[in-house]
Amino acid sequence: MPDDPKRGDNGGPPLEQPHEWGEGPFGNYFEWKAARQKAWDVPYDIAVMRARRAEALGLTYDEYALEIMERGHYLQKTDTDRIAEIKRRRALRY
């Protein structure tokens, strides 16, 4: 906090610093959050099916579900190149 606050300053944090909702208008954060929640909210039986298929391919549920959401492609055992690429990306993250 500055030694000489400006008139009307309540001593709160600067508003120029990034917030948890990131850059851009405040409402975008909540719109994005609702859309993301809706995308991941699938019926139980579909989630179980995706989890089983992901495990059979050596992927996590999130990796398998993202492939469906981002590319519209349901990975099969024959998609060895794409599966290997996803696993490489996982290794780079951790």
C-alpha positions as CSV (number, residue, x, y, z in Angstrom):
1,M,0.0,0.0,0.0
2,P,1.4,3.4,-0.9
3,D,2.5,5.7,1.9
4,D,0.4,8.6,0.5
5,P,-2.9,7.1,-0.6
6,K,-5.0,9.2,-3.0
7,R,-8.2,10.9,-1.9
8,G,-11.0,8.3,-1.9
9,D,-8.7,5.3,-1.8
10,N,-10.1,2.6,0.5
11,G,-6.7,0.8,0.7
12,G,-8.0,-2.2,-1.3
13,P,-5.9,-4.1,-3.9
14,P,-5.2,-2.5,-7.2
15,L,-7.9,-3.2,-9.8
16,E,-5.3,-3.5,-12.5
17,Q,-4.0,-6.8,-11.2
18,P,-5.3,-10.0,-12.9
19,H,-8.2,-11.7,-11.2
20,E,-9.2,-15.3,-11.2
21,W,-11.5,-14.7,-14.1
22,G,-8.6,-13.5,-16.2
23,E,-8.5,-10.7,-18.8
24,G,-11.6,-9.3,-20.5
25,P,-15.0,-8.5,-19.2
26,F,-16.1,-9.9,-15.9
27,G,-19.1,-11.8,-17.3
28,N,-17.0,-13.9,-19.7
29,Y,-15.6,-15.8,-16.8
30,F,-19.1,-17.0,-15.7
31,E,-20.2,-17.7,-19.3
32,W,-17.1,-19.8,-19.9
33,K,-17.5,-21.6,-16.5
34,A,-21.2,-22.5,-17.3
35,A,-20.3,-23.7,-20.8
36,R,-17.5,-25.8,-19.5
37,Q,-19.6,-27.4,-16.8
38,K,-22.4,-28.1,-19.3
39,A,-19.8,-29.8,-21.7
40,W,-18.5,-32.1,-18.9
41,D,-22.0,-32.9,-17.5
42,V,-22.9,-36.1,-19.3
43,P,-25.3,-38.9,-18.2
44,Y,-23.8,-41.5,-15.8
45,D,-23.9,-44.4,-18.3
46,I,-22.0,-42.4,-20.9
47,A,-19.4,-41.3,-18.4
48,V,-18.9,-45.0,-17.4
49,M,-18.6,-46.1,-21.0
50,R,-16.0,-43.3,-21.7
51,A,-14.0,-44.2,-18.6
52,R,-13.9,-47.9,-19.7
53,R,-12.9,-47.1,-23.2
54,A,-10.2,-44.6,-22.0
55,E,-8.8,-47.2,-19.7
56,A,-8.7,-49.8,-22.5
57,L,-6.7,-47.3,-24.6
58,G,-4.3,-46.3,-21.7
59,L,-5.8,-42.8,-21.5
60,T,-7.4,-40.9,-18.7
61,Y,-11.1,-40.1,-18.8
62,D,-10.3,-36.4,-19.4
63,E,-8.0,-37.2,-22.3
64,Y,-10.6,-39.4,-23.9
65,A,-13.5,-37.0,-23.3
66,L,-11.5,-34.0,-24.6
67,E,-10.7,-35.9,-27.8
68,I,-14.5,-36.3,-28.4
69,M,-15.3,-32.7,-27.5
70,E,-12.5,-31.1,-29.4
71,R,-12.3,-33.3,-32.5
72,G,-15.6,-35.2,-32.5
73,H,-13.6,-38.4,-32.8
74,Y,-14.1,-41.5,-30.7
75,L,-10.7,-43.1,-30.4
76,Q,-10.2,-46.7,-31.3
77,K,-7.3,-49.1,-30.7
78,T,-6.3,-48.5,-34.4
79,D,-5.7,-44.8,-33.7
80,T,-2.2,-45.6,-32.4
81,D,-0.5,-42.4,-33.6
82,R,-3.1,-40.1,-32.0
83,I,-3.0,-42.1,-28.7
84,A,0.8,-41.9,-28.7
85,E,0.6,-38.1,-29.2
86,I,-1.8,-37.7,-26.3
87,K,0.4,-39.7,-24.1
88,R,3.5,-37.7,-25.1
89,R,1.6,-34.5,-24.2
90,R,0.8,-36.0,-20.8
91,A,4.4,-36.8,-20.2
92,L,5.4,-33.2,-21.0
93,R,2.9,-31.9,-18.5
94,Y,4.2,-34.0,-15.6
